[in-house]
Amino acid sequence: MTDYSVLDLVPVREGGTVGEALAAATALARAAERLGCKRFWVAEHHAMEGIAGGATSVVLAHIGNATSTIRIGSGGIMLPNHTPFQIAEQFGTLDALFPGRVDLGLGRAPGAGPELQRALRKDLHRAAEMFPHDVVELQGLMRGNSTIHPTPGLGANPEFWMLGSSLFGAQLAAKLGLPYAFASHFAPDHLDAALELYRRDFQPSEACEKPHVMVAMNLFVSETEAEAEYIASSQLQAFVALRTGKPGKLPPPVRDYRDSLPAAARRMLAHIGQASAIGTPEQARAAVEAFARRTQADEIVFGGSTYDPAERVASLEHLLAA
C-alpha cells in the first residue's frame, strides 16, 4: 500500500501576510492528519517573499504543537546553509518535543546567489562539496560519535531522509542506507534513472534495511477539470515567474492561463507537469495510481500551492476522503 504525505512551501499570497501563510500551513497540517496522511514536510527556502518556511525547524515546532499523530519534517533542510551541529541541536529539540514523529530530510542544493551567501556567512559552493561528509558528521553528532555532544541532539532519533532531483542524491542515499525522496514535482528529468540507481546500489543500514522511495507530485483536485486547472494556475504562474527570474508572492488564479502563454512556456509547464494530478477526483486518482505504478514508490508526497488555502485542503479531501 502506498502512503500519502504533504509537502508545503508555506506560500505567501499576493495581498497576504506571513502570519496568514503560517496559519494556512497549520490548517493544512491538521487536515492532512485528519485525512490519514503519514507526514507533513516543510521545505527550506530563503530570501523569497512568496515563501515563509525559511526558519524550517521553527515552523515545524509550531506544526508539531498543532497536531498530535502525523510525522513532521523537513523536505528538506539544505545542509550547506548550516553547520551539522546547528541542525543536530534544532532537530534534537524537535525530537525531544515530538518523540517518534520527526523526519530530517536533507538536500545538497543551497539555492543561493552571492547576496545570500554573504548573508549566511557561508561559501555555499564549498559547503555543497562537503555535503556527504556533513551528513555523516550530523549522524555522528546525534549518535555520540563525536568529541562534542549537542544538547539537545545527543541520542536524538529523527528519521533521516536523503532528498534529490539528480543521480547524486540517489547515489548517496544508497551508500548510506537512507530512505530517498525524489523532487519529481518540479524536476522530473532524472526520476526513473535515479530510482533505478538507488534500488540497485542500496546498502542496508541499521536505519533502513531495504530501499524505501518517496516521489513528489503536484495535486489540484476539484469538481470539474476546468476548475482544477483554474486553482492550479497560481502555482503555474509561480513556476513561470521563477524560471524567468521574477519570483514573487503567489498570484491569484487565472482562467485559461496556459492558453495565454507563448509556446516555450507551455512546453516548460507540460514538462514539469509529468508528475501532476490535475482534474476531477476520478482523474486525479487515476493519475496518482499511474505514477505509483511507474515508480513503484512506497510513498507519494503531494505539493501544490493554491491562492485560496481552502482549495489545497479540498484537493486532499477530494482525493483521500473516500
Secondary structure, DSSP 8 states (H G I E B T S, - for coil): --EEEEEE--B-BTT--HHHHHHHHHHHHHHHHHTT-SEEEE----S-TTB--SSHHHHHHHHHHH-SSSEEEEEEEEGGGS-HHHHHHHHHHHHHHSTT-EEEEEE------HHHHHHHT--HHHHHHTHHHHHHHHHHHHHT-SSS--TTTTT---EEEEEESSHHHHHHHHHHT--EEE-TTT--TTHHHHHHHHHHH----SS-SS--EEEEEEEEE-SSHHHHHHHHHHHHHHHHHHHTT---SB----TTTGGGS-HHHHHHHHHHGGGEEEESHHHHHHHHHHHHHHHT-SEEEEE---SSHHHHHHHHHHHH--
